Amino acid sequence: MPRDTHLSPHPFDRLRALLAGVAPGAEPLDLSIGEPKHAAPDFITAVLAANAREWTRYPPILGTEEFRAAAKAWLDRRFALPADRVDADTMILPLSGSREGLFLLAGLAVARRPRPDPVVAFPDPFYAVYEGAAVAAGAEPVGLDAGVAGLPDLDALGADTGLCGRLCLLYLCAPSNPQGAIADIGYLRRAVELARAHDFLLVVDECYVDLYDAEVPGSVAQVTGDGWANVLATHSLSKRSNVAGLRAGFAVGDPAWIEAFRSLRLYGSAGMPVPVQAVTAALLNDDAHAAHNRALYRAKFDMLDRVFAGLPAYRRPAAGFFVWLDVGDGEAATRRLWAEAGVKALPGRYLSQPRPDGTSAGDPFIRLALVHALELLEPGLVRLRQVLDGAAPGRTDGAAA
Ligand SMILES: Cc1ncc(COP(=O)(O)O)c(C=O)c1O
């Protein structure tokens, strides 16, 4: 029987329903969505203007030479890759934001790796697109527990030959959303070995790879010295360069999968307009703005360390810009935080697969996106802390309300 391909309600729709009719208890501060608020680099305006004549063109699906060269140069520089690791002509594909690429890849993987009862797997908690893509592709979506540590246990996956035999695609997210965990090189190597041993496509979503604290995250590109067979990575400019509205990213990896993906995209994707490709190339060629961006996030986490001091569930994340916080009951806390502190969080339940009894591993958590400027963020987080501590925001005596 064909599998149900109806998408479940999106996390942001569920959040809207949860908070419908609830008035914010203070100046609203939306921490539910990971939409960057730092400024994008000024130079993008000049690059767009200089390429204005190119709006007449249909976007070349493989990208301009300039785009592909910039993507390769960034990968080589950022991950210290040998010059022959990435071939700019056959291994790079522009994406109009990495979301659309991640979504389309599930259908491609299910079609190219036919299995009697196909599975698309991903970490749980997850970026909602992985689950939606699995469902839309007609595969069974399987969340692999990633816990607060942030990465699923690959040895458990490898031992489950029943699951591996049905697997068409495994998404990994490194650094992870929402926990901000960094995958070490050994972990990434093990993932590649599994993808080869069981012949599934491994897609490593590296969209947070340039937002990090003390430890610098690596890439799956660093463990493909013996070739990229069955491996793709996706990258995004949205968070690195604060240009979520530009819709700019790319995929890199296995030339056979890139060719199949190119062909699919030639039929169905919007393509990345040439002026946008020019801006993306300019952003990839500049590391200074990314370093500045990182410093802004570090300062906010320094502030959060103070505001959340003594909160047992708080851990400063190693990368990314989210906080994944155990508050007991994520949905109840989200309602209370909005009603009492004007802070909009996202319940962890909406990023986690329901178990047969209706509960999920994400139930106790909320996710907070530290996207706003520090000055805006701090008073909201102070109010949030007061609510979590059971004190009424605005009172300074710490007395329980
Ligand atoms: C884990 C993860 N992957 C991919 C994306 C998609 O980013 P974009 O489509 O802007 O490149 C996001 C955006 O929030 C994300 O959190």
The ligand as a Gaussian input file, in Angstrom:
#p B3LYP/6-31G(d) Opt

LIG

0 1
 C       19.603000      22.828000      10.045000
 C       19.205000      23.729000       8.944000
 N       19.448000      23.361000       7.686000
 C       19.098000      24.118000       6.643000
 C       18.443000      25.310000       6.835000
 C       18.005000      26.074000       5.621000
 O       18.690000      27.210000       5.409000
 P       18.578000      27.987000       4.036000
 O       17.474000      27.386000       3.223000
 O       18.290000      29.383000       4.410000
 O       19.905000      27.795000       3.374000
 C       18.166000      25.761000       8.132000
 C       17.446000      27.015000       8.340000
 O       16.967000      27.344000       9.365000
 C       18.559000      24.945000       9.214000
 O       18.329000      25.288000      10.484000

